[in-house]
Amino acid sequence: MFEMIFSLVMGIGFGFALQKAGLTKYNKIVNVFRFTDLAVLKFMMTTLAVAMVGIFALNTLGIVALPNIPATYIVGNLIGGLIFGVGMSGAGF
C-alpha cells in the first residue's frame, strides 16, 4: 500500500512540476517537434538522470530491489517507437 501512495504522490509532484514549468502548453510541445524550443526535452532528460541516480541510490541502500530485466525485442520496440513518434507528430501538426 505504501508503494501505491508513494507512486501517486510522486506522480502528482511530477505533473505539478510539468505544469509550473509551462511544459504542458501547446506551443512548447509543438516547438519541440520543430526543434526550436528544447525545454521539454531538457526537462525530461534531467528527470531521467535524477530518477536513475535515485533508483541506484535506493538500490545501494537496500530499500528497493531491482527486478531482472528480460531481453528486449528490438524490432518491436523500433516499430512501436516509430508509430508513437508519427502519432505525436501528427497530433502536433
PDB file of N, CA, C and O in Angstrom, chain B, residues numbered from 101:
ATOM      1  N   MET B 101       0.823  -1.192   0.000  1.00  0.00           N
ATOM      2  CA  MET B 101       0.000   0.000   0.000  1.00  0.00           C
ATOM      3  C   MET B 101       0.873   1.264   0.000  1.00  0.00           C
ATOM      4  O   MET B 101       0.528   2.264  -0.629  1.00  0.00           O
ATOM      5  N   PHE B 102       1.999   1.207   0.709  1.00  0.00           N
ATOM      6  CA  PHE B 102       2.900   2.358   0.752  1.00  0.00           C
ATOM      7  C   PHE B 102       3.415   2.698  -0.637  1.00  0.00           C
ATOM      8  O   PHE B 102       3.520   3.872  -0.991  1.00  0.00           O
ATOM      9  N   GLU B 103       3.741   1.661  -1.440  1.00  0.00           N
ATOM     10  CA  GLU B 103       4.267   1.900  -2.780  1.00  0.00           C
ATOM     11  C   GLU B 103       3.244   2.624  -3.649  1.00  0.00           C
ATOM     12  O   GLU B 103       3.601   3.505  -4.431  1.00  0.00           O
ATOM     13  N   MET B 104       1.976   2.252  -3.511  1.00  0.00           N
ATOM     14  CA  MET B 104       0.934   2.893  -4.314  1.00  0.00           C
ATOM     15  C   MET B 104       0.769   4.362  -3.925  1.00  0.00           C
ATOM     16  O   MET B 104       0.650   5.227  -4.793  1.00  0.00           O
ATOM     17  N   ILE B 105       0.761   4.639  -2.641  1.00  0.00           N
ATOM     18  CA  ILE B 105       0.609   6.024  -2.185  1.00  0.00           C
ATOM     19  C   ILE B 105       1.836   6.837  -2.584  1.00  0.00           C
ATOM     20  O   ILE B 105       1.707   7.973  -3.042  1.00  0.00           O
ATOM     21  N   PHE B 106       3.025   6.262  -2.411  1.00  0.00           N
ATOM     22  CA  PHE B 106       4.252   6.955  -2.782  1.00  0.00           C
ATOM     23  C   PHE B 106       4.262   7.257  -4.284  1.00  0.00           C
ATOM     24  O   PHE B 106       4.625   8.358  -4.696  1.00  0.00           O
ATOM     25  N   SER B 107       3.863   6.277  -5.096  1.00  0.00           N
ATOM     26  CA  SER B 107       3.822   6.481  -6.550  1.00  0.00           C
ATOM     27  C   SER B 107       2.833   7.576  -6.926  1.00  0.00           C
ATOM     28  O   SER B 107       3.108   8.393  -7.805  1.00  0.00           O
ATOM     29  N   LEU B 108       1.693   7.592  -6.266  1.00  0.00           N
ATOM     30  CA  LEU B 108       0.690   8.616  -6.538  1.00  0.00           C
ATOM     31  C   LEU B 108       1.216  10.008  -6.185  1.00  0.00           C
ATOM     32  O   LEU B 108       1.041  10.956  -6.951  1.00  0.00           O
ATOM     33  N   VAL B 109       1.851  10.122  -5.039  1.00  0.00           N
ATOM     34  CA  VAL B 109       2.408  11.413  -4.612  1.00  0.00           C
ATOM     35  C   VAL B 109       3.503  11.873  -5.575  1.00  0.00           C
ATOM     36  O   VAL B 109       3.559  13.047  -5.941  1.00  0.00           O
ATOM     37  N   MET B 110       4.371  10.950  -5.983  1.00  0.00           N
ATOM     38  CA  MET B 110       5.437  11.307  -6.923  1.00  0.00           C
ATOM     39  C   MET B 110       4.860  11.713  -8.281  1.00  0.00           C
ATOM     40  O   MET B 110       5.358  12.650  -8.905  1.00  0.00           O
ATOM     41  N   GLY B 111       3.830  11.026  -8.738  1.00  0.00           N
ATOM     42  CA  GLY B 111       3.186  11.382  -9.998  1.00  0.00           C
ATOM     43  C   GLY B 111       2.543  12.753  -9.958  1.00  0.00           C
ATOM     44  O   GLY B 111       2.630  13.524 -10.914  1.00  0.00           O
ATOM     45  N   ILE B 112       1.899  13.046  -8.848  1.00  0.00           N
ATOM     46  CA  ILE B 112       1.295  14.372  -8.690  1.00  0.00           C
ATOM     47  C   ILE B 112       2.377  15.437  -8.657  1.00  0.00           C
ATOM     48  O   ILE B 112       2.222  16.504  -9.250  1.00  0.00           O
ATOM     49  N   GLY B 113       3.470  15.151  -7.968  1.00  0.00           N
ATOM     50  CA  GLY B 113       4.584  16.105  -7.919  1.00  0.00           C
ATOM     51  C   GLY B 113       5.203  16.336  -9.290  1.00  0.00           C
ATOM     52  O   GLY B 113       5.541  17.465  -9.643  1.00  0.00           O
ATOM     53  N   PHE B 114       5.351  15.256 -10.064  1.00  0.00           N
ATOM     54  CA  PHE B 114       5.905  15.386 -11.406  1.00  0.00           C
ATOM     55  C   PHE B 114       4.969  16.195 -12.306  1.00  0.00           C
ATOM     56  O   PHE B 114       5.421  17.054 -13.062  1.00  0.00           O
ATOM     57  N   GLY B 115       3.680  15.923 -12.225  1.00  0.00           N
ATOM     58  CA  GLY B 115       2.708  16.688 -13.007  1.00  0.00           C
ATOM     59  C   GLY B 115       2.684  18.152 -12.616  1.00  0.00           C
ATOM     60  O   GLY B 115       2.550  19.032 -13.467  1.00  0.00           O
ATOM     61  N   PHE B 116       2.816  18.409 -11.307  1.00  0.00           N
ATOM     62  CA  PHE B 116       2.871  19.793 -10.831  1.00  0.00           C
ATOM     63  C   PHE B 116       4.100  20.505 -11.385  1.00  0.00           C
ATOM     64  O   PHE B 116       4.020  21.659 -11.806  1.00  0.00           O
ATOM     65  N   ALA B 117       5.240  19.809 -11.382  1.00  0.00           N
ATOM     66  CA  ALA B 117       6.472  20.400 -11.914  1.00  0.00           C
ATOM     67  C   ALA B 117       6.337  20.676 -13.408  1.00  0.00           C
ATOM     68  O   ALA B 117       6.786  21.717 -13.885  1.00  0.00           O
ATOM     69  N   LEU B 118       5.726  19.760 -14.147  1.00  0.00           N
ATOM     70  CA  LEU B 118       5.500  19.980 -15.587  1.00  0.00           C
ATOM     71  C   LEU B 118       4.619  21.206 -15.812  1.00  0.00           C
ATOM     72  O   LEU B 118       4.894  22.034 -16.681  1.00  0.00           O
ATOM     73  N   GLN B 119       3.563  21.305 -15.018  1.00  0.00           N
ATOM     74  CA  GLN B 119       2.626  22.419 -15.167  1.00  0.00           C
ATOM     75  C   GLN B 119       3.295  23.746 -14.811  1.00  0.00           C
ATOM     76  O   GLN B 119       3.147  24.728 -15.539  1.00  0.00           O
ATOM     77  N   LYS B 120       4.029  23.783 -13.698  1.00  0.00           N
ATOM     78  CA  LYS B 120       4.675  25.022 -13.276  1.00  0.00           C
ATOM     79  C   LYS B 120       5.757  25.469 -14.257  1.00  0.00           C
ATOM     80  O   LYS B 120       5.986  26.667 -14.427  1.00  0.00           O
ATOM     81  N   ALA B 121       6.420  24.513 -14.899  1.00  0.00           N
ATOM     82  CA  ALA B 121       7.445  24.865 -15.878  1.00  0.00           C
ATOM     83  C   ALA B 121       6.833  25.288 -17.209  1.00  0.00           C
ATOM     84  O   ALA B 121       7.551  25.755 -18.093  1.00  0.00           O
ATOM     85  N   GLY B 122       5.530  25.134 -17.366  1.00  0.00           N
ATOM     86  CA  GLY B 122       4.862  25.528 -18.597  1.00  0.00           C
ATOM     87  C   GLY B 122       5.068  24.544 -19.733  1.00  0.00           C
ATOM     88  O   GLY B 122       4.901  24.899 -20.900  1.00  0.00           O
ATOM     89  N   LEU B 123       5.427  23.315 -19.403  1.00  0.00           N
ATOM     90  CA  LEU B 123       5.735  22.335 -20.443  1.00  0.00           C
ATOM     91  C   LEU B 123       4.505  21.612 -20.974  1.00  0.00           C
ATOM     92  O   LEU B 123       4.623  20.752 -21.846  1.00  0.00           O
ATOM     93  N   THR B 124       3.341  21.947 -20.467  1.00  0.00           N
ATOM     94  CA  THR B 124       2.111  21.337 -20.970  1.00  0.00           C
ATOM     95  C   THR B 124       1.397  22.243 -21.974  1.00  0.00           C
ATOM     96  O   THR B 124       0.317  21.906 -22.459  1.00  0.00           O
ATOM     97  N   LYS B 125       1.989  23.368 -22.277  1.00  0.00           N
ATOM     98  CA  LYS B 125       1.379  24.300 -23.227  1.00  0.00           C
ATOM     99  C   LYS B 125       1.589  23.813 -24.655  1.00  0.00           C
ATOM    100  O   LYS B 125       2.618  23.226 -24.991  1.00  0.00           O
ATOM    101  N   TYR B 126       0.608  24.067 -25.462  1.00  0.00           N
ATOM    102  CA  TYR B 126       0.614  23.620 -26.853  1.00  0.00           C
ATOM    103  C   TYR B 126       1.846  24.118 -27.598  1.00  0.00           C
ATOM    104  O   TYR B 126       2.498  23.343 -28.297  1.00  0.00           O
ATOM    105  N   ASN B 127       2.171  25.390 -27.461  1.00  0.00           N
ATOM    106  CA  ASN B 127       3.295  25.962 -28.205  1.00  0.00           C
ATOM    107  C   ASN B 127       4.621  25.314 -27.830  1.00  0.00           C
ATOM    108  O   ASN B 127       5.477  25.109 -28.690  1.00  0.00           O
ATOM    109  N   LYS B 128       4.796  24.992 -26.556  1.00  0.00           N
ATOM    110  CA  LYS B 128       6.038  24.344 -26.118  1.00  0.00           C
ATOM    111  C   LYS B 128       6.195  22.974 -26.779  1.00  0.00           C
ATOM    112  O   LYS B 128       7.276  22.630 -27.257  1.00  0.00           O
ATOM    113  N   ILE B 129       5.118  22.201 -26.803  1.00  0.00           N
ATOM    114  CA  ILE B 129       5.183  20.853 -27.361  1.00  0.00           C
ATOM    115  C   ILE B 129       5.383  20.900 -28.867  1.00  0.00           C
ATOM    116  O   ILE B 129       6.164  20.119 -29.412  1.00  0.00           O
ATOM    117  N   VAL B 130       4.693  21.801 -29.543  1.00  0.00           N
ATOM    118  CA  VAL B 130       4.858  21.923 -30.995  1.00  0.00           C
ATOM    119  C   VAL B 130       6.273  22.362 -31.335  1.00  0.00           C
ATOM    120  O   VAL B 130       6.856  21.868 -32.301  1.00  0.00           O
ATOM    121  N   ASN B 131       6.829  23.272 -30.566  1.00  0.00           N
ATOM    122  CA  ASN B 131       8.181  23.762 -30.840  1.00  0.00           C
ATOM    123  C   ASN B 131       9.248  22.698 -30.611  1.00  0.00           C
ATOM    124  O   ASN B 131      10.342  22.795 -31.166  1.00  0.00           O
ATOM    125  N   VAL B 132       8.950  21.693 -29.809  1.00  0.00           N
ATOM    126  CA  VAL B 132       9.884  20.574 -29.668  1.00  0.00           C
ATOM    127  C   VAL B 132      10.000  19.846 -30.999  1.00  0.00           C
ATOM    128  O   VAL B 132      11.100  19.496 -31.429  1.00  0.00           O
ATOM    129  N   PHE B 133       8.873  19.620 -31.644  1.00  0.00           N
ATOM    130  CA  PHE B 133       8.887  18.918 -32.931  1.00  0.00           C
ATOM    131  C   PHE B 133       9.472  19.781 -34.051  1.00  0.00           C
ATOM    132  O   PHE B 133       9.939  19.260 -35.064  1.00  0.00           O
ATOM    133  N   ARG B 134       9.444  21.083 -33.866  1.00  0.00           N
ATOM    134  CA  ARG B 134      10.059  21.994 -34.839  1.00  0.00           C
ATOM    135  C   ARG B 134      11.532  22.245 -34.534  1.00  0.00           C
ATOM    136  O   ARG B 134      12.215  22.930 -35.295  1.00  0.00           O
ATOM    137  N   PHE B 135      12.022  21.698 -33.431  1.00  0.00           N
ATOM    138  CA  PHE B 135      13.403  21.858 -32.977  1.00  0.00           C
ATOM    139  C   PHE B 135      13.762  23.323 -32.728  1.00  0.00           C
ATOM    140  O   PHE B 135      14.899  23.737 -32.953  1.00  0.00           O
ATOM    141  N   THR B 136      12.778  24.106 -32.260  1.00  0.00           N
ATOM    142  CA  THR B 136      13.049  25.500 -31.940  1.00  0.00           C
ATOM    143  C   THR B 136      13.090  25.754 -30.437  1.00  0.00           C
ATOM    144  O   THR B 136      13.658  26.754 -29.998  1.00  0.00           O
ATOM    145  N   ASP B 137      12.498  24.868 -29.644  1.00  0.00           N
ATOM    146  CA  ASP B 137      12.496  25.011 -28.187  1.00  0.00           C
ATOM    147  C   ASP B 137      12.682  23.625 -27.576  1.00  0.00           C
ATOM    148  O   ASP B 137      11.794  22.776 -27.656  1.00  0.00           O
ATOM    149  N   LEU B 138      13.825  23.409 -26.977  1.00  0.00           N
ATOM    150  CA  LEU B 138      14.138  22.093 -26.436  1.00  0.00           C
ATOM    151  C   LEU B 138      13.948  22.025 -24.927  1.00  0.00           C
ATOM    152  O   LEU B 138      14.539  21.162 -24.277  1.00  0.00           O
ATOM    153  N   ALA B 139      13.136  22.915 -24.353  1.00  0.00           N
ATOM    154  CA  ALA B 139      12.926  22.935 -22.905  1.00  0.00           C
ATOM    155  C   ALA B 139      12.285  21.640 -22.420  1.00  0.00           C
ATOM    156  O   ALA B 139      12.657  21.131 -21.362  1.00  0.00           O
ATOM    157  N   VAL B 140      11.339  21.102 -23.166  1.00  0.00           N
ATOM    158  CA  VAL B 140      10.673  19.863 -22.761  1.00  0.00           C
ATOM    159  C   VAL B 140      11.674  18.707 -22.756  1.00  0.00           C
ATOM    160  O   VAL B 140      11.694  17.905 -21.822  1.00  0.00           O
ATOM    161  N   LEU B 141      12.487  18.621 -23.778  1.00  0.00           N
ATOM    162  CA  LEU B 141      13.472  17.547 -23.836  1.00  0.00           C
ATOM    163  C   LEU B 141      14.504  17.680 -22.719  1.00  0.00           C
ATOM    164  O   LEU B 141      14.903  16.681 -22.121  1.00  0.00           O
ATOM    165  N   LYS B 142      14.933  18.898 -22.437  1.00  0.00           N
ATOM    166  CA  LYS B 142      15.887  19.106 -21.339  1.00  0.00           C
ATOM    167  C   LYS B 142      15.275  18.704 -20.003  1.00  0.00           C
ATOM    168  O   LYS B 142      15.940  18.082 -19.175  1.00  0.00           O
ATOM    169  N   PHE B 143      14.030  19.053 -19.797  1.00  0.00           N
ATOM    170  CA  PHE B 143      13.343  18.690 -18.553  1.00  0.00           C
ATOM    171  C   PHE B 143      13.233  17.179 -18.421  1.00  0.00           C
ATOM    172  O   PHE B 143      13.493  16.627 -17.352  1.00  0.00           O
ATOM    173  N   MET B 144      12.851  16.508 -19.497  1.00  0.00           N
ATOM    174  CA  MET B 144      12.697  15.048 -19.450  1.00  0.00           C
ATOM    175  C   MET B 144      14.043  14.356 -19.252  1.00  0.00           C
ATOM    176  O   MET B 144      14.124  13.381 -18.505  1.00  0.00           O
ATOM    177  N   MET B 145      15.079  14.830 -19.893  1.00  0.00           N
ATOM    178  CA  MET B 145      16.401  14.212 -19.718  1.00  0.00           C
ATOM    179  C   MET B 145      16.915  14.426 -18.299  1.00  0.00           C
ATOM    180  O   MET B 145      17.527  13.532 -17.716  1.00  0.00           O
ATOM    181  N   THR B 146      16.667  15.609 -17.746  1.00  0.00           N
ATOM    182  CA  THR B 146      17.050  15.862 -16.360  1.00  0.00           C
ATOM    183  C   THR B 146      16.270  14.954 -15.417  1.00  0.00           C
ATOM    184  O   THR B 146      16.828  14.417 -14.460  1.00  0.00           O
ATOM    185  N   THR B 147      14.987  14.786 -15.689  1.00  0.00           N
ATOM    186  CA  THR B 147      14.158  13.908 -14.871  1.00  0.00           C
ATOM    187  C   THR B 147      14.658  12.470 -14.926  1.00  0.00           C
ATOM    188  O   THR B 147      14.724  11.796 -13.898  1.00  0.00           O
ATOM    189  N   LEU B 148      15.010  11.997 -16.115  1.00  0.00           N
ATOM    190  CA  LEU B 148      15.534  10.632 -16.246  1.00  0.00           C
ATOM    191  C   LEU B 148      16.852  10.467 -15.500  1.00  0.00           C
ATOM    192  O   LEU B 148      17.072   9.447 -14.846  1.00  0.00           O
ATOM    193  N   ALA B 149      17.718  11.449 -15.593  1.00  0.00           N
ATOM    194  CA  ALA B 149      19.009  11.355 -14.911  1.00  0.00           C
ATOM    195  C   ALA B 149      18.826  11.333 -13.392  1.00  0.00           C
ATOM    196  O   ALA B 149      19.469  10.543 -12.701  1.00  0.00           O
ATOM    197  N   VAL B 150      17.960  12.187 -12.880  1.00  0.00           N
ATOM    198  CA  VAL B 150      17.711  12.223 -11.436  1.00  0.00           C
ATOM    199  C   VAL B 150      17.067  10.912 -10.978  1.00  0.00           C
ATOM    200  O   VAL B 150      17.415  10.385  -9.921  1.00  0.00           O
ATOM    201  N   ALA B 151      16.133  10.391 -11.768  1.00  0.00           N
ATOM    202  CA  ALA B 151      15.485   9.127 -11.410  1.00  0.00           C
ATOM    203  C   ALA B 151      16.485   7.972 -11.403  1.00  0.00           C
ATOM    204  O   ALA B 151      16.436   7.121 -10.516  1.00  0.00           O
ATOM    205  N   MET B 152      17.389   7.933 -12.381  1.00  0.00           N
ATOM    206  CA  MET B 152      18.383   6.863 -12.418  1.00  0.00           C
ATOM    207  C   MET B 152      19.297   6.918 -11.203  1.00  0.00           C
ATOM    208  O   MET B 152      19.590   5.889 -10.594  1.00  0.00           O
ATOM    209  N   VAL B 153      19.745   8.107 -10.852  1.00  0.00           N
ATOM    210  CA  VAL B 153      20.617   8.250  -9.678  1.00  0.00           C
ATOM    211  C   VAL B 153      19.847   7.871  -8.412  1.00  0.00           C
ATOM    212  O   VAL B 153      20.386   7.194  -7.536  1.00  0.00           O
ATOM    213  N   GLY B 154      18.597   8.303  -8.315  1.00  0.00           N
ATOM    214  CA  GLY B 154      17.784   7.986  -7.142  1.00  0.00           C
ATOM    215  C   GLY B 154      17.513   6.502  -6.991  1.00  0.00           C
ATOM    216  O   GLY B 154      17.616   5.960  -5.890  1.00  0.00           O
ATOM    217  N   ILE B 155      17.172   5.847  -8.074  1.00  0.00           N
ATOM    218  CA  ILE B 155      16.910   4.406  -8.017  1.00  0.00           C
ATOM    219  C   ILE B 155      18.189   3.645  -7.688  1.00  0.00           C
ATOM    220  O   ILE B 155      18.159   2.685  -6.918  1.00  0.00           O
ATOM    221  N   PHE B 156      19.298   4.061  -8.257  1.00  0.00           N
ATOM    222  CA  PHE B 156      20.572   3.405  -7.945  1.00  0.00           C
ATOM    223  C   PHE B 156      20.920   3.588  -6.467  1.00  0.00           C
ATOM    224  O   PHE B 156      21.388   2.652  -5.817  1.00  0.00           O
ATOM    225  N   ALA B 157      20.692   4.791  -5.938  1.00  0.00           N
ATOM    226  CA  ALA B 157      20.976   5.043  -4.522  1.00  0.00           C
ATOM    227  C   ALA B 157      20.069   4.213  -3.624  1.00  0.00           C
ATOM    228  O   ALA B 157      20.534   3.644  -2.637  1.00  0.00           O
ATOM    229  N   LEU B 158      18.782   4.135  -3.952  1.00  0.00           N
ATOM    230  CA  LEU B 158      17.855   3.325  -3.157  1.00  0.00           C
ATOM    231  C   LEU B 158      18.205   1.843  -3.231  1.00  0.00           C
ATOM    232  O   LEU B 158      18.060   1.116  -2.248  1.00  0.00           O
ATOM    233  N   ASN B 159      18.666   1.399  -4.396  1.00  0.00           N
ATOM    234  CA  ASN B 159      19.090   0.009  -4.534  1.00  0.00           C
ATOM    235  C   ASN B 159      20.345  -0.264  -3.709  1.00  0.00           C
ATOM    236  O   ASN B 159      20.461  -1.313  -3.077  1.00  0.00           O
ATOM    237  N   THR B 160      21.270   0.669  -3.716  1.00  0.00           N
ATOM    238  CA  THR B 160      22.507   0.520  -2.950  1.00  0.00           C
ATOM    239  C   THR B 160      22.221   0.476  -1.449  1.00  0.00           C
ATOM    240  O   THR B 160      22.875  -0.263  -0.714  1.00  0.00           O
ATOM    241  N   LEU B 161      21.251   1.259  -0.997  1.00  0.00           N
ATOM    242  CA  LEU B 161      20.892   1.274   0.417  1.00  0.00           C
ATOM    243  C   LEU B 161      20.036   0.081   0.822  1.00  0.00           C
ATOM    244  O   LEU B 161      19.785  -0.136   2.007  1.00  0.00           O
ATOM    245  N   GLY B 162      19.588  -0.691  -0.168  1.00  0.00           N
ATOM    246  CA  GLY B 162      18.774  -1.874   0.124  1.00  0.00           C
ATOM    247  C   GLY B 162      17.301  -1.585   0.317  1.00  0.00           C
ATOM    248  O   GLY B 162      16.557  -2.451   0.777  1.00  0.00           O
ATOM    249  N   ILE B 163      16.868  -0.386  -0.023  1.00  0.00           N
ATOM    250  CA  ILE B 163      15.463  -0.010   0.140  1.00  0.00           C
ATOM    251  C   ILE B 163      14.623  -0.554  -1.008  1.00  0.00           C
ATOM    252  O   ILE B 163      13.472  -0.941  -0.804  1.00  0.00           O
ATOM    253  N   VAL B 164      15.183  -0.588  -2.205  1.00  0.00           N
ATOM    254  CA  VAL B 164      14.495  -1.042  -3.404  1.00  0.00           C
ATOM    255  C   VAL B 164      15.290  -2.171  -4.029  1.00  0.00           C
ATOM    256  O   VAL B 164      16.514  -2.097  -4.138  1.00  0.00           O
ATOM    257  N   ALA B 165      14.585  -3.219  -4.439  1.00  0.00           N
ATOM    258  CA  ALA B 165      15.244  -4.315  -5.146  1.00  0.00           C
ATOM    259  C   ALA B 165      14.922  -4.187  -6.633  1.00  0.00           C
ATOM    260  O   ALA B 165      13.756  -4.097  -7.017  1.00  0.00           O
ATOM    261  N   LEU B 166      15.949  -4.180  -7.454  1.00  0.00           N
ATOM    262  CA  LEU B 166      15.735  -4.074  -8.893  1.00  0.00           C
ATOM    263  C   LEU B 166      15.362  -5.440  -9.459  1.00  0.00           C
ATOM    264  O   LEU B 166      16.002  -6.441  -9.139  1.00  0.00           O
ATOM    265  N   PRO B 167      14.331  -5.484 -10.299  1.00  0.00           N
ATOM    266  CA  PRO B 167      13.930  -6.773 -10.882  1.00  0.00           C
ATOM    267  C   PRO B 167      14.878  -7.172 -12.009  1.00  0.00           C
ATOM    268  O   PRO B 167      15.610  -6.341 -12.548  1.00  0.00           O
ATOM    269  N   ASN B 168      14.854  -8.439 -12.351  1.00  0.00           N
ATOM    270  CA  ASN B 168      15.598  -8.906 -13.526  1.00  0.00           C
ATOM    271  C   ASN B 168      14.878  -8.426 -14.775  1.00  0.00           C
ATOM    272  O   ASN B 168      13.663  -8.582 -14.900  1.00  0.00           O
ATOM    273  N   ILE B 169      15.614  -7.854 -15.675  1.00  0.00           N
ATOM    274  CA  ILE B 169      15.021  -7.311 -16.899  1.00  0.00           C
ATOM    275  C   ILE B 169      15.203  -8.326 -18.009  1.00  0.00           C
ATOM    276  O   ILE B 169      16.329  -8.735 -18.292  1.00  0.00           O
ATOM    277  N   PRO B 170      14.108  -8.745 -18.648  1.00  0.00           N
ATOM    278  CA  PRO B 170      14.237  -9.727 -19.732  1.00  0.00           C
ATOM    279  C   PRO B 170      14.858  -9.098 -20.981  1.00  0.00           C
ATOM    280  O   PRO B 170      14.970  -7.877 -21.088  1.00  0.00           O
ATOM    281  N   ALA B 171      15.250  -9.942 -21.903  1.00  0.00           N
ATOM    282  CA  ALA B 171      15.827  -9.469 -23.162  1.00  0.00           C
ATOM    283  C   ALA B 171      14.807  -8.612 -23.915  1.00  0.00           C
ATOM    284  O   ALA B 171      13.601  -8.842 -23.832  1.00  0.00           O
ATOM    285  N   THR B 172      15.309  -7.638 -24.638  1.00  0.00           N
ATOM    286  CA  THR B 172      14.453  -6.706 -25.370  1.00  0.00           C
ATOM    287  C   THR B 172      14.205  -7.203 -26.792  1.00  0.00           C
ATOM    288  O   THR B 172      15.100  -7.737 -27.446  1.00  0.00           O
ATOM    289  N   TYR B 173      12.977  -7.017 -27.249  1.00  0.00           N
ATOM    290  CA  TYR B 173      12.609  -7.332 -28.622  1.00  0.00           C
ATOM    291  C   TYR B 173      12.791  -6.050 -29.432  1.00  0.00           C
ATOM    292  O   TYR B 173      11.901  -5.200 -29.473  1.00  0.00           O
ATOM    293  N   ILE B 174      13.950  -5.920 -30.076  1.00  0.00           N
ATOM    294  CA  ILE B 174      14.358  -4.661 -30.703  1.00  0.00           C
ATOM    295  C   ILE B 174      13.434  -4.252 -31.847  1.00  0.00           C
ATOM    296  O   ILE B 174      13.069  -3.081 -31.952  1.00  0.00           O
ATOM    297  N   VAL B 175      13.056  -5.184 -32.692  1.00  0.00           N
ATOM    298  CA  VAL B 175      12.207  -4.842 -33.841  1.00  0.00           C
ATOM    299  C   VAL B 175      10.865  -4.287 -33.360  1.00  0.00           C
ATOM    300  O   VAL B 175      10.373  -3.295 -33.897  1.00  0.00           O
ATOM    301  N   GLY B 176      10.280  -4.924 -32.358  1.00  0.00           N
ATOM    302  CA  GLY B 176       9.006  -4.438 -31.823  1.00  0.00           C
ATOM    303  C   GLY B 176       9.134  -3.063 -31.204  1.00  0.00           C
ATOM    304  O   GLY B 176       8.249  -2.222 -31.356  1.00  0.00           O
ATOM    305  N   ASN B 177      10.240  -2.833 -30.504  1.00  0.00           N
ATOM    306  CA  ASN B 177      10.459  -1.519 -29.902  1.00  0.00           C
ATOM    307  C   ASN B 177      10.632  -0.439 -30.971  1.00  0.00           C
ATOM    308  O   ASN B 177      10.104   0.664 -30.831  1.00  0.00           O
ATOM    309  N   LEU B 178      11.363  -0.751 -32.029  1.00  0.00           N
ATOM    310  CA  LEU B 178      11.547   0.227 -33.109  1.00  0.00           C
ATOM    311  C   LEU B 178      10.230   0.544 -33.800  1.00  0.00           C
ATOM    312  O   LEU B 178       9.928   1.711 -34.053  1.00  0.00           O
ATOM    313  N   ILE B 179       9.449  -0.474 -34.107  1.00  0.00           N
ATOM    314  CA  ILE B 179       8.160  -0.247 -34.776  1.00  0.00           C
ATOM    315  C   ILE B 179       7.218   0.538 -33.870  1.00  0.00           C
ATOM    316  O   ILE B 179       6.553   1.473 -34.316  1.00  0.00           O
ATOM    317  N   GLY B 180       7.167   0.153 -32.593  1.00  0.00           N
ATOM    318  CA  GLY B 180       6.316   0.874 -31.646  1.00  0.00           C
ATOM    319  C   GLY B 180       6.754   2.317 -31.474  1.00  0.00           C
ATOM    320  O   GLY B 180       5.914   3.213 -31.390  1.00  0.00           O
ATOM    321  N   GLY B 181       8.067   2.555 -31.421  1.00  0.00           N
ATOM    322  CA  GLY B 181       8.577   3.920 -31.302  1.00  0.00           C
ATOM    323  C   GLY B 181       8.253   4.761 -32.519  1.00  0.00           C
ATOM    324  O   GLY B 181       7.919   5.939 -32.395  1.00  0.00           O
ATOM    325  N   LEU B 182       8.350   4.160 -33.699  1.00  0.00           N
ATOM    326  CA  LEU B 182       8.007   4.890 -34.921  1.00  0.00           C
ATOM    327  C   LEU B 182       6.522   5.237 -34.969  1.00  0.00           C
ATOM    328  O   LEU B 182       6.153   6.351 -35.340  1.00  0.00           O
ATOM    329  N   ILE B 183       5.666   4.276 -34.590  1.00  0.00           N
ATOM    330  CA  ILE B 183       4.230   4.542 -34.579  1.00  0.00           C
ATOM    331  C   ILE B 183       3.909   5.652 -33.583  1.00  0.00           C
ATOM    332  O   ILE B 183       3.131   6.558 -33.881  1.00  0.00           O
ATOM    333  N   PHE B 184       4.515   5.577 -32.395  1.00  0.00           N
ATOM    334  CA  PHE B 184       4.287   6.609 -31.376  1.00  0.00           C
ATOM    335  C   PHE B 184       4.771   7.968 -31.860  1.00  0.00           C
ATOM    336  O   PHE B 184       4.070   8.967 -31.693  1.00  0.00           O
ATOM    337  N   GLY B 185       5.957   8.021 -32.458  1.00  0.00           N
ATOM    338  CA  GLY B 185       6.509   9.282 -32.942  1.00  0.00           C
ATOM    339  C   GLY B 185       5.666   9.896 -34.047  1.00  0.00           C
ATOM    340  O   GLY B 185       5.429  11.104 -34.050  1.00  0.00           O
ATOM    341  N   VAL B 186       5.212   9.073 -34.986  1.00  0.00           N
ATOM    342  CA  VAL B 186       4.370   9.577 -36.069  1.00  0.00           C
ATOM    343  C   VAL B 186       3.038  10.088 -35.495  1.00  0.00           C
ATOM    344  O   VAL B 186       2.521  11.117 -35.930  1.00  0.00           O
ATOM    345  N   GLY B 187       2.497   9.363 -34.524  1.00  0.00           N
ATOM    346  CA  GLY B 187       1.237   9.803 -33.905  1.00  0.00           C
ATOM    347  C   GLY B 187       1.387  11.116 -33.165  1.00  0.00           C
ATOM    348  O   GLY B 187       0.530  11.993 -33.271  1.00  0.00           O
ATOM    349  N   MET B 188       2.477  11.260 -32.413  1.00  0.00           N
ATOM    350  CA  MET B 188       2.709  12.516 -31.685  1.00  0.00           C
ATOM    351  C   MET B 188       2.941  13.670 -32.652  1.00  0.00           C
ATOM    352  O   MET B 188       2.434  14.772 -32.440  1.00  0.00           O
ATOM    353  N   SER B 189       3.702  13.423 -33.710  1.00  0.00           N
ATOM    354  CA  SER B 189       3.952  14.466 -34.701  1.00  0.00           C
ATOM    355  C   SER B 189       2.659  14.858 -35.410  1.00  0.00           C
ATOM    356  O   SER B 189       2.398  16.035 -35.655  1.00  0.00           O
ATOM    357  N   GLY B 190       1.858  13.846 -35.732  1.00  0.00           N
ATOM    358  CA  GLY B 190       0.567  14.129 -36.373  1.00  0.00           C
ATOM    359  C   GLY B 190      -0.358  14.908 -35.468  1.00  0.00           C
ATOM    360  O   GLY B 190      -1.080  15.792 -35.929  1.00  0.00           O
ATOM    361  N   ALA B 191      -0.347  14.593 -34.191  1.00  0.00           N
ATOM    362  CA  ALA B 191      -1.194  15.316 -33.245  1.00  0.00           C
ATOM    363  C   ALA B 191      -0.715  16.756 -33.099  1.00  0.00           C
ATOM    364  O   ALA B 191      -1.530  17.666 -32.945  1.00  0.00           O
ATOM    365  N   GLY B 192       0.595  16.972 -33.146  1.00  0.00           N
ATOM    366  CA  GLY B 192       1.122  18.325 -33.061  1.00  0.00           C
ATOM    367  C   GLY B 192       0.880  19.139 -34.323  1.00  0.00           C
ATOM    368  O   GLY B 192       0.771  20.364 -34.270  1.00  0.00           O
ATOM    369  N   PHE B 193       0.796  18.444 -35.468  1.00  0.00           N
ATOM    370  CA  PHE B 193       0.583  19.132 -36.726  1.00  0.00           C
ATOM    371  C   PHE B 193      -0.855  19.597 -36.811  1.00  0.00           C
ATOM    372  O   PHE B 193      -1.249  20.208 -37.805  1.00  0.00           O
TER     373      PHE B 193
END
